Amino acid sequence: MVLIIAGTTAFDIIVEDDIETLQLFAGNVLIVPKGCWHRFRSADGVTLMTATPKGEEPHLFVDDPREG
């Protein structure tokens, strides 16, 4: 779960092998499906809160996990 507290962000997520981008604003709440790679991009900064169930897969800090 992601809650945007302040600011805006471009939210990229891979769905069915395609990257989709959503523009998120303060007050938006989003549920990320289990196992979906995602990232946040914000030129001006964003404050957000996330909640991830315990025992989930480790985070990958890569631009695109399909490359490589």
Summary of the structure (lengths in Angstrom):
residues: 68
radius of gyration: 12.2
end to end distance: 27.9
largest distance: 35.6
contacts: 132
relative contact order: 0.34
helix: 0%
strand: 49%
